[in-house]
Amino acid sequence: MIDALALAGIVGSLAVAVWAFLLCARDELPSRSLYVGMTVVAALVAVQVGIATVRLIGGSGPSEGNRIVTFVGYMLTALLLPPAGAVLARLEPTRWGSALIGAAMVIVPVLILRMQQVWGG
């Protein structure tokens, strides 16, 4: 895990979440720029997951079997949650689509933090 990349993912995700919840509060649909912000966060998470996967295969990170499984679970969830949130928001093109994006983006930092905790021991 790269701490600076994790921090960027956390800050970016929370910024997009605030933005999405503001759109929801203003009764606005998810905007194209909101989807772009979500894509940037998803790309940061994908890079982190890619690096963690390579390092995990190389022998770094958690060494116990159950911690590896836990780490991979958090990693896959963090990787798949932003696209899932985007799909759900597209299916709900109302203010609640913005809320769905906000909810997905609030969960991503928790997943990143848990990945760091499991990685570090």
N, CA, C and O atoms as a GROMACS GRO file, in nm:
protein
  484
    1MET      N    1   0.084  -0.118   0.000
    1MET     CA    2   0.000   0.000   0.000
    1MET      C    3   0.088   0.124   0.000
    1MET      O    4   0.187   0.132   0.074
    2ILE      N    5   0.052   0.218  -0.083
    2ILE     CA    6   0.123   0.346  -0.089
    2ILE      C    7   0.038   0.448  -0.013
    2ILE      O    8  -0.075   0.478  -0.052
    3ASP      N    9   0.093   0.501   0.095
    3ASP     CA   10   0.018   0.590   0.183
    3ASP      C   11  -0.030   0.717   0.112
    3ASP      O   12  -0.143   0.759   0.132
    4ALA      N   13   0.055   0.777   0.029
    4ALA     CA   14   0.015   0.900  -0.041
    4ALA      C   15  -0.100   0.874  -0.137
    4ALA      O   16  -0.191   0.956  -0.151
    5LEU      N   17  -0.096   0.760  -0.204
    5LEU     CA   18  -0.204   0.725  -0.296
    5LEU      C   19  -0.332   0.694  -0.220
    5LEU      O   20  -0.442   0.729  -0.264
    6ALA      N   21  -0.318   0.628  -0.106
    6ALA     CA   22  -0.435   0.601  -0.022
    6ALA      C   23  -0.497   0.731   0.028
    6ALA      O   24  -0.619   0.747   0.028
    7LEU      N   25  -0.413   0.824   0.070
    7LEU     CA   26  -0.463   0.954   0.116
    7LEU      C   27  -0.534   1.029   0.004
    7LEU      O   28  -0.639   1.089   0.026
    8ALA      N   29  -0.477   1.025  -0.115
    8ALA     CA   30  -0.541   1.090  -0.230
    8ALA      C   31  -0.678   1.027  -0.259
    8ALA      O   32  -0.774   1.097  -0.289
    9GLY      N   33  -0.685   0.896  -0.249
    9GLY     CA   34  -0.813   0.828  -0.271
    9GLY      C   35  -0.916   0.863  -0.165
    9GLY      O   36  -1.033   0.881  -0.196
   10ILE      N   37  -0.871   0.872  -0.041
   10ILE     CA   38  -0.962   0.906   0.069
   10ILE      C   39  -1.014   1.049   0.054
   10ILE      O   40  -1.135   1.073   0.061
   11VAL      N   41  -0.924   1.143   0.032
   11VAL     CA   42  -0.964   1.284   0.020
   11VAL      C   43  -1.052   1.304  -0.103
   11VAL      O   44  -1.155   1.371  -0.097
   12GLY      N   45  -1.011   1.244  -0.216
   12GLY     CA   46  -1.090   1.257  -0.338
   12GLY      C   47  -1.229   1.198  -0.324
   12GLY      O   48  -1.328   1.256  -0.369
   13SER      N   49  -1.236   1.082  -0.261
   13SER     CA   50  -1.364   1.017  -0.242
   13SER      C   51  -1.457   1.099  -0.152
   13SER      O   52  -1.576   1.112  -0.181
   14LEU      N   53  -1.402   1.152  -0.045
   14LEU     CA   54  -1.485   1.234   0.044
   14LEU      C   55  -1.529   1.363  -0.023
   14LEU      O   56  -1.641   1.410  -0.001
   15ALA      N   57  -1.443   1.422  -0.106
   15ALA     CA   58  -1.481   1.543  -0.180
   15ALA      C   59  -1.595   1.514  -0.277
   15ALA      O   60  -1.690   1.592  -0.286
   16VAL      N   61  -1.586   1.402  -0.348
   16VAL     CA   62  -1.694   1.365  -0.441
   16VAL      C   63  -1.822   1.335  -0.363
   16VAL      O   64  -1.931   1.367  -0.410
   17ALA      N   65  -1.810   1.273  -0.245
   17ALA     CA   66  -1.927   1.242  -0.164
   17ALA      C   67  -1.999   1.370  -0.120
   17ALA      O   68  -2.121   1.380  -0.128
   18VAL      N   69  -1.922   1.468  -0.074
   18VAL     CA   70  -1.982   1.596  -0.033
   18VAL      C   71  -2.051   1.661  -0.152
   18VAL      O   72  -2.163   1.711  -0.140
   19TRP      N   73  -1.985   1.660  -0.265
   19TRP     CA   74  -2.040   1.718  -0.387
   19TRP      C   75  -2.171   1.648  -0.425
   19TRP      O   76  -2.270   1.713  -0.459
   20ALA      N   77  -2.172   1.515  -0.419
   20ALA     CA   78  -2.292   1.440  -0.455
   20ALA      C   79  -2.406   1.468  -0.358
   20ALA      O   80  -2.521   1.484  -0.400
   21PHE      N   81  -2.375   1.475  -0.229
   21PHE     CA   82  -2.480   1.502  -0.131
   21PHE      C   83  -2.533   1.645  -0.144
   21PHE      O   84  -2.651   1.669  -0.119
   22LEU      N   85  -2.447   1.739  -0.183
   22LEU     CA   86  -2.496   1.876  -0.209
   22LEU      C   87  -2.591   1.878  -0.328
   22LEU      O   88  -2.693   1.946  -0.324
   23LEU      N   89  -2.557   1.803  -0.433
   23LEU     CA   90  -2.648   1.795  -0.548
   23LEU      C   91  -2.781   1.733  -0.506
   23LEU      O   92  -2.888   1.779  -0.548
   24CYS      N   93  -2.775   1.630  -0.423
   24CYS     CA   94  -2.898   1.566  -0.376
   24CYS      C   95  -2.981   1.665  -0.294
   24CYS      O   96  -3.103   1.672  -0.311
   25ALA      N   97  -2.917   1.740  -0.206
   25ALA     CA   98  -2.988   1.836  -0.122
   25ALA      C   99  -3.052   1.946  -0.205
   25ALA      O  100  -3.156   2.001  -0.169
   26ARG      N  101  -2.988   1.979  -0.318
   26ARG     CA  102  -3.042   2.082  -0.407
   26ARG      C  103  -3.140   2.023  -0.509
   26ARG      O  104  -3.186   2.094  -0.599
   27ASP      N  105  -3.173   1.896  -0.493
   27ASP     CA  106  -3.268   1.825  -0.580
   27ASP      C  107  -3.221   1.824  -0.726
   27ASP      O  108  -3.299   1.846  -0.818
   28GLU      N  109  -3.091   1.796  -0.744
   28GLU     CA  110  -3.033   1.793  -0.879
   28GLU      C  111  -2.989   1.652  -0.916
   28GLU      O  112  -2.953   1.571  -0.831
   29LEU      N  113  -2.994   1.627  -1.046
   29LEU     CA  114  -2.947   1.499  -1.100
   29LEU      C  115  -2.796   1.491  -1.090
   29LEU      O  116  -2.728   1.594  -1.079
   30PRO      N  117  -2.741   1.369  -1.094
   30PRO     CA  118  -2.595   1.358  -1.101
   30PRO      C  119  -2.544   1.424  -1.230
   30PRO      O  120  -2.595   1.396  -1.338
   31SER      N  121  -2.446   1.509  -1.218
   31SER     CA  122  -2.392   1.580  -1.334
   31SER      C  123  -2.280   1.499  -1.398
   31SER      O  124  -2.226   1.407  -1.338
   32ARG      N  125  -2.248   1.535  -1.521
   32ARG     CA  126  -2.139   1.468  -1.591
   32ARG      C  127  -2.008   1.486  -1.514
   32ARG      O  128  -1.928   1.394  -1.505
   33SER      N  129  -1.988   1.605  -1.460
   33SER     CA  130  -1.865   1.631  -1.386
   33SER      C  131  -1.858   1.547  -1.258
   33SER      O  132  -1.748   1.512  -1.213
   34LEU      N  133  -1.972   1.515  -1.199
   34LEU     CA  134  -1.974   1.427  -1.082
   34LEU      C  135  -1.927   1.287  -1.121
   34LEU      O  136  -1.851   1.224  -1.047
   35TYR      N  137  -1.972   1.240  -1.236
   35TYR     CA  138  -1.926   1.111  -1.286
   35TYR      C  139  -1.776   1.113  -1.316
   35TYR      O  140  -1.706   1.014  -1.293
   36VAL      N  141  -1.727   1.225  -1.366
   36VAL     CA  142  -1.583   1.237  -1.392
   36VAL      C  143  -1.506   1.230  -1.260
   36VAL      O  144  -1.404   1.161  -1.252
   37GLY      N  145  -1.554   1.300  -1.158
   37GLY     CA  146  -1.490   1.294  -1.027
   37GLY      C  147  -1.490   1.152  -0.972
   37GLY      O  148  -1.391   1.108  -0.912
   38MET      N  149  -1.600   1.084  -0.990
   38MET     CA  150  -1.609   0.946  -0.945
   38MET      C  151  -1.512   0.856  -1.022
   38MET      O  152  -1.455   0.763  -0.966
   39THR      N  153  -1.495   0.883  -1.149
   39THR     CA  154  -1.402   0.807  -1.231
   39THR      C  155  -1.258   0.829  -1.186
   39THR      O  156  -1.178   0.736  -1.185
   40VAL      N  157  -1.225   0.952  -1.150
   40VAL     CA  158  -1.090   0.981  -1.100
   40VAL      C  159  -1.064   0.902  -0.971
   40VAL      O  160  -0.956   0.844  -0.954
   41VAL      N  161  -1.161   0.900  -0.882
   41VAL     CA  162  -1.145   0.823  -0.757
   41VAL      C  163  -1.131   0.675  -0.790
   41VAL      O  164  -1.047   0.606  -0.732
   42ALA      N  165  -1.213   0.626  -0.882
   42ALA     CA  166  -1.204   0.484  -0.920
   42ALA      C  167  -1.067   0.452  -0.979
   42ALA      O  168  -1.013   0.344  -0.956
   43ALA      N  169  -1.010   0.545  -1.055
   43ALA     CA  170  -0.877   0.524  -1.114
   43ALA      C  171  -0.770   0.520  -1.004
   43ALA      O  172  -0.679   0.437  -1.009
   44LEU      N  173  -0.781   0.609  -0.906
   44LEU     CA  174  -0.686   0.607  -0.793
   44LEU      C  175  -0.693   0.475  -0.718
   44LEU      O  176  -0.590   0.416  -0.682
   45VAL      N  177  -0.814   0.428  -0.695
   45VAL     CA  178  -0.832   0.301  -0.626
   45VAL      C  179  -0.776   0.186  -0.710
   45VAL      O  180  -0.713   0.095  -0.658
   46ALA      N  181  -0.800   0.191  -0.841
   46ALA     CA  182  -0.750   0.085  -0.930
   46ALA      C  183  -0.598   0.079  -0.930
   46ALA      O  184  -0.540  -0.030  -0.930
   47VAL      N  185  -0.533   0.194  -0.930
   47VAL     CA  186  -0.386   0.197  -0.925
   47VAL      C  187  -0.338   0.138  -0.793
   47VAL      O  188  -0.244   0.058  -0.790
   48GLN      N  189  -0.401   0.178  -0.684
   48GLN     CA  190  -0.363   0.126  -0.553
   48GLN      C  191  -0.384  -0.026  -0.547
   48GLN      O  192  -0.299  -0.098  -0.495
   49VAL      N  193  -0.495  -0.073  -0.600
   49VAL     CA  194  -0.524  -0.217  -0.600
   49VAL      C  195  -0.422  -0.291  -0.687
   49VAL      O  196  -0.376  -0.399  -0.649
   50GLY      N  197  -0.387  -0.234  -0.800
   50GLY     CA  198  -0.287  -0.297  -0.887
   50GLY      C  199  -0.152  -0.309  -0.818
   50GLY      O  200  -0.089  -0.415  -0.822
   51ILE      N  201  -0.108  -0.202  -0.756
   51ILE     CA  202   0.020  -0.204  -0.684
   51ILE      C  203   0.015  -0.302  -0.567
   51ILE      O  204   0.109  -0.378  -0.546
   52ALA      N  205  -0.094  -0.300  -0.492
   52ALA     CA  206  -0.108  -0.392  -0.378
   52ALA      C  207  -0.110  -0.537  -0.425
   52ALA      O  208  -0.054  -0.624  -0.358
   53THR      N  209  -0.173  -0.563  -0.538
   53THR     CA  210  -0.178  -0.700  -0.590
   53THR      C  211  -0.038  -0.749  -0.626
   53THR      O  212   0.000  -0.861  -0.592
   54VAL      N  213   0.039  -0.664  -0.694
   54VAL     CA  214   0.175  -0.702  -0.732
   54VAL      C  215   0.260  -0.726  -0.608
   54VAL      O  216   0.335  -0.823  -0.601
   55ARG      N  217   0.248  -0.639  -0.510
   55ARG     CA  218   0.326  -0.654  -0.387
   55ARG      C  219   0.281  -0.777  -0.307
   55ARG      O  220   0.362  -0.846  -0.246
   56LEU      N  221   0.150  -0.802  -0.308
   56LEU     CA  222   0.098  -0.919  -0.237
   56LEU      C  223   0.151  -1.048  -0.299
   56LEU      O  224   0.189  -1.140  -0.228
   57ILE      N  225   0.153  -1.054  -0.431
   57ILE     CA  226   0.207  -1.170  -0.501
   57ILE      C  227   0.356  -1.183  -0.474
   57ILE      O  228   0.408  -1.294  -0.465
   58GLY      N  229   0.424  -1.070  -0.461
   58GLY     CA  230   0.568  -1.070  -0.433
   58GLY      C  231   0.603  -1.106  -0.290
   58GLY      O  232   0.721  -1.119  -0.257
   59GLY      N  233   0.505  -1.121  -0.204
   59GLY     CA  234   0.533  -1.162  -0.066
   59GLY      C  235   0.520  -1.053   0.038
   59GLY      O  236   0.538  -1.080   0.156
   60SER      N  237   0.491  -0.931  -0.002
   60SER     CA  238   0.472  -0.822   0.094
   60SER      C  239   0.330  -0.826   0.149
   60SER      O  240   0.244  -0.899   0.099
   61GLY      N  241   0.307  -0.747   0.251
   61GLY     CA  242   0.172  -0.734   0.304
   61GLY      C  243   0.139  -0.840   0.407
   61GLY      O  244   0.229  -0.897   0.469
   62PRO      N  245   0.011  -0.868   0.424
   62PRO     CA  246  -0.029  -0.965   0.525
   62PRO      C  247   0.024  -1.105   0.490
   62PRO      O  248   0.031  -1.143   0.373
   63SER      N  249   0.060  -1.178   0.593
   63SER     CA  250   0.119  -1.310   0.569
   63SER      C  251   0.027  -1.425   0.611
   63SER      O  252   0.038  -1.536   0.560
   64GLU      N  253  -0.062  -1.399   0.703
   64GLU     CA  254  -0.155  -1.503   0.748
   64GLU      C  255  -0.265  -1.521   0.645
   64GLU      O  256  -0.310  -1.425   0.582
   65GLY      N  257  -0.308  -1.645   0.627
   65GLY     CA  258  -0.409  -1.677   0.526
   65GLY      C  259  -0.539  -1.601   0.542
   65GLY      O  260  -0.594  -1.551   0.444
   66ASN      N  261  -0.590  -1.593   0.665
   66ASN     CA  262  -0.718  -1.523   0.686
   66ASN      C  263  -0.705  -1.373   0.662
   66ASN      O  264  -0.800  -1.310   0.616
   67ARG      N  265  -0.588  -1.315   0.693
   67ARG     CA  266  -0.570  -1.172   0.668
   67ARG      C  267  -0.556  -1.144   0.519
   67ARG      O  268  -0.599  -1.038   0.472
   68ILE      N  269  -0.497  -1.236   0.445
   68ILE     CA  270  -0.487  -1.219   0.300
   68ILE      C  271  -0.626  -1.220   0.238
   68ILE      O  272  -0.657  -1.137   0.153
   69VAL      N  273  -0.709  -1.314   0.281
   69VAL     CA  274  -0.846  -1.322   0.229
   69VAL      C  275  -0.924  -1.195   0.263
   69VAL      O  276  -0.996  -1.142   0.179
   70THR      N  277  -0.909  -1.147   0.384
   70THR     CA  278  -0.975  -1.023   0.426
   70THR      C  279  -0.928  -0.906   0.340
   70THR      O  280  -1.009  -0.825   0.294
   71PHE      N  281  -0.797  -0.898   0.319
   71PHE     CA  282  -0.741  -0.789   0.239
   71PHE      C  283  -0.793  -0.794   0.096
   71PHE      O  284  -0.832  -0.691   0.040
   72VAL      N  285  -0.794  -0.912   0.037
   72VAL     CA  286  -0.844  -0.926  -0.101
   72VAL      C  287  -0.992  -0.889  -0.108
   72VAL      O  288  -1.036  -0.830  -0.206
   73GLY      N  289  -1.069  -0.923  -0.007
   73GLY     CA  290  -1.211  -0.886  -0.004
   73GLY      C  291  -1.230  -0.735  -0.001
   73GLY      O  292  -1.311  -0.681  -0.076
   74TYR      N  293  -1.154  -0.667   0.084
   74TYR     CA  294  -1.162  -0.520   0.088
   74TYR      C  295  -1.115  -0.460  -0.044
   74TYR      O  296  -1.173  -0.363  -0.094
   75MET      N  297  -1.010  -0.519  -0.100
   75MET     CA  298  -0.954  -0.469  -0.225
   75MET      C  299  -1.056  -0.480  -0.339
   75MET      O  300  -1.076  -0.385  -0.414
   76LEU      N  301  -1.120  -0.595  -0.351
   76LEU     CA  302  -1.219  -0.613  -0.458
   76LEU      C  303  -1.341  -0.524  -0.438
   76LEU      O  304  -1.395  -0.469  -0.534
   77THR      N  305  -1.383  -0.509  -0.314
   77THR     CA  306  -1.498  -0.423  -0.286
   77THR      C  307  -1.466  -0.277  -0.320
   77THR      O  308  -1.548  -0.208  -0.381
   78ALA      N  309  -1.347  -0.231  -0.281
   78ALA     CA  310  -1.307  -0.094  -0.312
   78ALA      C  311  -1.296  -0.073  -0.463
   78ALA      O  312  -1.325   0.036  -0.513
   79LEU      N  313  -1.254  -0.175  -0.535
   79LEU     CA  314  -1.239  -0.165  -0.679
   79LEU      C  315  -1.375  -0.163  -0.750
   79LEU      O  316  -1.392  -0.091  -0.848
   80LEU      N  317  -1.469  -0.241  -0.702
   80LEU     CA  318  -1.597  -0.257  -0.771
   80LEU      C  319  -1.706  -0.160  -0.725
   80LEU      O  320  -1.805  -0.141  -0.796
   81LEU      N  321  -1.690  -0.100  -0.609
   81LEU     CA  322  -1.795  -0.012  -0.556
   81LEU      C  323  -1.818   0.114  -0.640
   81LEU      O  324  -1.934   0.146  -0.668
   82PRO      N  325  -1.715   0.189  -0.682
   82PRO     CA  326  -1.742   0.308  -0.763
   82PRO      C  327  -1.816   0.277  -0.895
   82PRO      O  328  -1.912   0.348  -0.926
   83PRO      N  329  -1.775   0.176  -0.972
   83PRO     CA  330  -1.854   0.147  -1.093
   83PRO      C  331  -1.996   0.104  -1.061
   83PRO      O  332  -2.090   0.138  -1.134
   84ALA      N  333  -2.014   0.028  -0.953
   84ALA     CA  334  -2.149  -0.014  -0.915
   84ALA      C  335  -2.234   0.108  -0.878
   84ALA      O  336  -2.351   0.116  -0.915
   85GLY      N  337  -2.175   0.202  -0.805
   85GLY     CA  338  -2.247   0.324  -0.770
   85GLY      C  339  -2.285   0.405  -0.893
   85GLY      O  340  -2.394   0.462  -0.899
   86ALA      N  341  -2.195   0.409  -0.991
   86ALA     CA  342  -2.225   0.482  -1.115
   86ALA      C  343  -2.339   0.416  -1.192
   86ALA      O  344  -2.427   0.484  -1.245
   87VAL      N  345  -2.338   0.284  -1.198
   87VAL     CA  346  -2.446   0.212  -1.268
   87VAL      C  347  -2.579   0.236  -1.199
   87VAL      O  348  -2.679   0.264  -1.264
   88LEU      N  349  -2.581   0.225  -1.068
   88LEU     CA  350  -2.705   0.248  -0.994
   88LEU      C  351  -2.754   0.392  -1.011
   88LEU      O  352  -2.874   0.416  -1.022
   89ALA      N  353  -2.661   0.487  -1.013
   89ALA     CA  354  -2.700   0.627  -1.032
   89ALA      C  355  -2.757   0.649  -1.172
   89ALA      O  356  -2.851   0.728  -1.189
   90ARG      N  357  -2.703   0.581  -1.272
   90ARG     CA  358  -2.757   0.591  -1.408
   90ARG      C  359  -2.898   0.533  -1.416
   90ARG      O  360  -2.982   0.581  -1.491
   91LEU      N  361  -2.923   0.428  -1.337
   91LEU     CA  362  -3.056   0.367  -1.335
   91LEU      C  363  -3.157   0.452  -1.260
   91LEU      O  364  -3.278   0.437  -1.278
   92GLU      N  365  -3.108   0.543  -1.176
   92GLU     CA  366  -3.195   0.631  -1.097
   92GLU      C  367  -3.160   0.776  -1.128
   92GLU      O  368  -3.094   0.842  -1.048
   93PRO      N  369  -3.203   0.826  -1.244
   93PRO     CA  370  -3.163   0.962  -1.287
   93PRO      C  371  -3.244   1.072  -1.218
   93PRO      O  372  -3.302   1.159  -1.284
   94THR      N  373  -3.248   1.068  -1.086
   94THR     CA  374  -3.313   1.172  -1.007
   94THR      C  375  -3.213   1.218  -0.901
   94THR      O  376  -3.095   1.183  -0.906
   95ARG      N  377  -3.261   1.296  -0.807
   95ARG     CA  378  -3.173   1.340  -0.699
   95ARG      C  379  -3.116   1.221  -0.623
   95ARG      O  380  -3.008   1.230  -0.564
   96TRP      N  381  -3.190   1.110  -0.623
   96TRP     CA  382  -3.144   0.992  -0.549
   96TRP      C  383  -3.025   0.925  -0.618
   96TRP      O  384  -2.950   0.851  -0.554
   97GLY      N  385  -3.008   0.950  -0.746
   97GLY     CA  386  -2.887   0.904  -0.814
   97GLY      C  387  -2.765   0.973  -0.755
   97GLY      O  388  -2.661   0.910  -0.735
   98SER      N  389  -2.778   1.101  -0.726
   98SER     CA  390  -2.670   1.174  -0.660
   98SER      C  391  -2.643   1.117  -0.521
   98SER      O  392  -2.528   1.106  -0.479
   99ALA      N  393  -2.750   1.082  -0.450
   99ALA     CA  394  -2.735   1.023  -0.317
   99ALA      C  395  -2.665   0.887  -0.324
   99ALA      O  396  -2.585   0.854  -0.237
  100LEU      N  397  -2.696   0.809  -0.427
  100LEU     CA  398  -2.630   0.679  -0.444
  100LEU      C  399  -2.480   0.696  -0.466
  100LEU      O  400  -2.399   0.621  -0.411
  101ILE      N  401  -2.443   0.794  -0.546
  101ILE     CA  402  -2.301   0.821  -0.568
  101ILE      C  403  -2.236   0.865  -0.438
  101ILE      O  404  -2.127   0.820  -0.404
  102GLY      N  405  -2.303   0.954  -0.364
  102GLY     CA  406  -2.250   0.998  -0.236
  102GLY      C  407  -2.230   0.883  -0.138
  102GLY      O  408  -2.129   0.876  -0.069
  103ALA      N  409  -2.327   0.792  -0.134
  103ALA     CA  410  -2.316   0.677  -0.043
  103ALA      C  411  -2.199   0.588  -0.082
  103ALA      O  412  -2.124   0.542   0.004
  104ALA      N  413  -2.182   0.564  -0.211
  104ALA     CA  414  -2.070   0.481  -0.256
  104ALA      C  415  -1.938   0.549  -0.223
  104ALA      O  416  -1.842   0.483  -0.180
  105MET      N  417  -1.932   0.679  -0.242
  105MET     CA  418  -1.807   0.750  -0.217
  105MET      C  419  -1.775   0.765  -0.068
  105MET      O  420  -1.659   0.788  -0.033
  106VAL      N  421  -1.874   0.753   0.018
  106VAL     CA  422  -1.848   0.756   0.163
  106VAL      C  423  -1.791   0.622   0.209
  106VAL      O  424  -1.715   0.617   0.305
  107ILE      N  425  -1.828   0.515   0.142
  107ILE     CA  426  -1.781   0.382   0.180
  107ILE      C  427  -1.637   0.357   0.136
  107ILE      O  428  -1.563   0.287   0.205
  108VAL      N  429  -1.597   0.413   0.023
  108VAL     CA  430  -1.463   0.390  -0.031
  108VAL      C  431  -1.351   0.426   0.068
  108VAL      O  432  -1.258   0.347   0.083
  109PRO      N  433  -1.355   0.541   0.136
  109PRO     CA  434  -1.248   0.571   0.232
  109PRO      C  435  -1.239   0.469   0.346
  109PRO      O  436  -1.130   0.438   0.393
  110VAL      N  437  -1.353   0.418   0.389
  110VAL     CA  438  -1.352   0.316   0.495
  110VAL      C  439  -1.281   0.191   0.444
  110VAL      O  440  -1.202   0.131   0.517
  111LEU      N  441  -1.308   0.153   0.321
  111LEU     CA  442  -1.243   0.036   0.263
  111LEU      C  443  -1.092   0.057   0.250
  111LEU      O  444  -1.014  -0.034   0.278
  112ILE      N  445  -1.052   0.176   0.208
  112ILE     CA  446  -0.910   0.206   0.195
  112ILE      C  447  -0.841   0.202   0.331
  112ILE      O  448  -0.732   0.146   0.344
  113LEU      N  449  -0.904   0.260   0.432
  113LEU     CA  450  -0.847   0.256   0.567
  113LEU      C  451  -0.835   0.113   0.620
  113LEU      O  452  -0.734   0.078   0.682
  114ARG      N  453  -0.935   0.033   0.595
  114ARG     CA  454  -0.928  -0.108   0.639
  114ARG      C  455  -0.818  -0.183   0.562
  114ARG      O  456  -0.748  -0.267   0.619
  115MET      N  457  -0.803  -0.153   0.434
  115MET     CA  458  -0.694  -0.215   0.359
  115MET      C  459  -0.559  -0.181   0.421
  115MET      O  460  -0.473  -0.267   0.435
  116GLN      N  461  -0.541  -0.054   0.459
  116GLN     CA  462  -0.416  -0.012   0.523
  116GLN      C  463  -0.395  -0.083   0.656
  116GLN      O  464  -0.284  -0.125   0.688
  117GLN      N  465  -0.502  -0.097   0.734
  117GLN     CA  466  -0.490  -0.163   0.864
  117GLN      C  467  -0.452  -0.310   0.848
  117GLN      O  468  -0.364  -0.360   0.918
  118VAL      N  469  -0.519  -0.378   0.757
  118VAL     CA  470  -0.490  -0.520   0.736
  118VAL      C  471  -0.351  -0.538   0.678
  118VAL      O  472  -0.279  -0.632   0.714
  119TRP      N  473  -0.312  -0.449   0.587
  119TRP     CA  474  -0.179  -0.458   0.525
  119TRP      C  475  -0.069  -0.442   0.629
  119TRP      O  476   0.029  -0.517   0.630
  120GLY      N  477  -0.086  -0.344   0.716
  120GLY     CA  478   0.018  -0.314   0.815
  120GLY      C  479   0.022  -0.409   0.933
  120GLY      O  480   0.122  -0.415   1.004
  121GLY      N  481  -0.084  -0.481   0.954
  121GLY     CA  482  -0.083  -0.577   1.064
  121GLY      C  483  -0.160  -0.527   1.178
  121GLY      O  484  -0.170  -0.594   1.281
   0.00000   0.00000   0.00000
